[in-house]
Amino acid sequence: MGVDEDDLEQRYLNLANYGLGSDRILALSRALKSISFINRLNLSNNRLTNDSVSALCASIGRKDRLVELNLSGNKLNHLSCDDLKNYVKGSVTIQKVGLFAT
């Protein structure tokens, strides 16, 4: 059973406010390497660190369908922002990156 191309417009993974932390985000990053149908990802308020954002950017960097990434409410610094900047520069599909502070 394949995935209908029209359904790809609505593939949203919302993991906001779960407090996942670095270890779980790193595990999610590894899993995202083999998941190609998600086009919107919300990881706001999950205690992300520089390492987890770097791993996340590396894994989603291979996705040509991700149009929205929300990392709001995580305490990101310039290292995380550099990884995000490089990801956005290399992406042809990303339209929105949420980085609102809490």
N, C-alpha and C positions, 0 to 999 in steps of 0.2 A: 504494500500500500504506500503510495507516494504522497507527498505534500502538495496540495493544490497551490499553484502560484498565487492565486488571489488571496489565499489564507495567509501568505507571508506578510501581507500588509498589517496584520493584527497580532503578530507573535511578540508578546510582551511578557518579560520575566520581571516581576515585582518582588524584590526581596528587601524592601525598605523597612527600617526600624526593627530588624531582627538582632542587631548587635552581634553580627557574625564574627567580627574580629579577623585578624590576619590569617590564622590557620585555615579557617573555613573559606575565606576569600581566595587563598592560594589553591585550595582544593577545587573551588568553583572555577578558577582560572584554568586549571588543567582540564576540567570537564568541558569548558567552553571551546577548547580546541577542536573537539569532535562534534559540537552542536552547531549546525549551520543555519537553522531556521529562525533564530531569535533576532528581531530587528530593533527592539526597544528593551533596555536594561536599566533597572532602577536599583541602585545599591546605596541609597541615601541612608545616613545615620547608622552606619555599620562598623564604626571604629577602624576604618581603613588606615593603613600605614604606607610609608613610601614603598616598602618592599611589595606589599600587596597590590598597590596601584601599578607598579612597574610590571609585575607578573600579569595583571589584568590587561594592561595595554598591549603587552606582547601577545597574549592569546586572542584578544579581539581584533588586533591588527590584521589578522588573517581573514576576518569576516568582511565580506563585501556587501552585506545587507544591513549592518547596524546603522540606524539613522538617529538614535537617541540614546544618550548615556547620562544618567543622573547620579552624581557622587556628592550631592549636597549634604551638609551636616557632618562631614568627616573632616578631621583636622589634618588637612593637607598642607604641605609647605612647598617651597620652590622646587624641590626635587621631584615631587609628585607632579607639579605643574609642568615641569620640563618634559616628563614622560607623556603627559596628556597633550602637550603642544605638538610633540613629534607624532603622536598617534593621529591627531586631527589633520596635521599637514599631509600625512600619508594616506588618509582615508578619502575615498571618492564619494561615499554615501552619507557620512555623518552630517547631520543638520543641527543638532542641539546637544550641548553638554551642560548639564546643571552642576553648578559649583557654589550654590548659596550657602552661606555660613549660618550656624544656628546660635 
